[in-house]
Amino acid sequence: MWLKKSSQRIDSLGVGLKSATVLGVVPGERLVSSRAKKVTTHVLQEMKRTGEKIAMLTAYDYSLARLVDAAGVDVILVGDSASNVMAGNDTTVPITLDHMIYHAQCVVNAVDRALVVVDMPFGSYQGDSKLALKSAIRIMKESGGHAVKIEGGNEIVDSIKRILTAGIPVMGHLGLTPQSIYKFGTYSVRAKEEEEAEKLMEDAMALQDAGCFSIVFEKIPADLAKRVSQSLDIPTIGIGAGADCDGQVLVLHDMLGITKDFSPRFLRRYADVGGAVDGAVRGYIEDVRNGDFPSEEESY
């Protein structure tokens, strides 16, 4: 693989000095991710320890999850963002536990290497730790996922602890929490003021103490994300939280250019798949109408 901002190649023999400086790993030491045949929560912890960044993307179906996994991503999040990109809803609130289990089943069927984390949807855990445990068990048993993700801080610690009693790994989520959009009323950056920043730091420590193996920070100031990441022993994953988190996550459909009406500051589009699909469909329609498809060679 090749690292951006580095001209040296990382291969099975180790990492070059310049690349090692970028990654924060020991020169000559093989990357943790390259040694892992299967990514686990322990692998993510080792990646944090060595300074190796964690790459995480969403996926919701078999075909794209298979491609994402084969490309070498570390974590696949079956996000409740499926409510937006798969179902066309304005928020993540409408998606149900049954929907999430279905999407997770599709993804798990495609994955050989990545750790699959499944979002617990709105209404499946808030305010009731017994319900949270029941929901998490359903996700794990019916989808085959490897972990669950929950939004919130101190107010959901009881749910996290109860889920962990069943041996289910939990990823936290702080900052902008989309399931609470009607409370916040906006998707703007969170924790800009000192009081909210202090609460986020307290919540992050509470989630770690409760047993979370990782925390997602969404749309918070980069300097705050850096300070909290450095104070935690568990890996942090950023989305709109700067470069100093232990890893990054994007919604697959956004970074591939499939969605066109969502362009936040943190989003980098790595392809224009939407444009490619548009061109292919238009070409197909033209060929069908002109009688060019199917040709004699394409007929039996």
Residue, then its C-alpha position, 0 to 999 in steps of 0.5 A: m500500500w502507499l501512504k499519502k504524503s510519503s514516497q516510501r512504500i510499506d510492504s511485507l518486510g516492514v515500513g520505511l523511516k519516513s512512513a513510520t514517522v507519518l504513522g507513529v510506528v516503530p521503524g522496521e515493525r510490520l503494521v498491526s493491520s497487515r498482520a491481522k487476518k481478522v480485525t478484532t477489538h484487540v487489534l484496534q487497541e494494538m493499532k492505537r498503541t503503535g500509532e497506526k491509524i484505523a480506517m472505518l467505513t459504513a456499508y449496508d449491503y452485501s455487494l459493496a461490503r464485499l468490495v470494502d472488506a477486500a480493499g482492506v478496511d479495518v472496521i465496517l460500520v453498519g450505520d443507522s445512516a442507512s435510514n438516509v442513504m438506503a431508505g431516503n429518510d431525512t434523519t436516522v430516527p425512523i430506522t428500526l431494529d429489524h431494518m438494522i439487523y437485515h442490513a447487518q446480515c447482508v454485510v456480515n455475509a460479505v466480510d472475511r476480515a473487517l470488524v463489523v460494528v452495528d448501530m443500535p437504532f433510536g428507541s432500542y436502548q434509551g432509558d431501559s438497560k434491559l431493553a438495550l441488552k435484549s436489542a443487542i442480543r438480537i443484533m448479535k444472534e440474528s445478524g452475526g455482527h461483532a459489536v454494537k455502537i450506541e450514542g450518548g454519554n453518562e446517561i447510557v452507561d447502565s445500558i453499556k454495562r448491561i450489554l457487556t455482561a452478555g460479552i457484547p463489545v460496545m463502541g460509544h458515540l459522542g459529539l453530534t449524535p444524529q439520533s438526538i437531532y430533534k433535541f439539538g435542532t441542528y447538525s452544527v459542530r458540538a462542544k465548542e463551548e467550554e461547558e459542553a467540551e468538559k461534559l464531552m471529556e467526562d462522558a468519554m472517560a465514563l464510556q471508557d470506564a464502563g467498558c467501551f472498546s472505542i468511541v466515535f467523535e462526530k463534528i467536534p473541534a479538532d483540538l478537543a478531539k486531540r486532547v480527549s484522544q490522548s487522554l483515553d486508553i481506547p481508540t477514538i474514531g473521528i468524523g469531522a473531528g480532525a486528524d488526531c483521532d486514532g482513526q477516521v470514518l466516512v459514510l461510503h455513499d458520501m465518499l464514493g460520490i453516490t450521494k450528491d446533496f450532502s457536502p459537509r466540510f469533513l467529507r472528501r469524495y474519493a470517486d464520482v460513482g454517481g456520475a459513472v452510474d448516470g453515464a452508464v444508464r444513459g448509454y444503456i437507454e440509448d443503446v436499447r432505444n436505438g436497437d444496438f443492445p443486445s447485439e448478435e453476439e449478446s444473443y442466444 
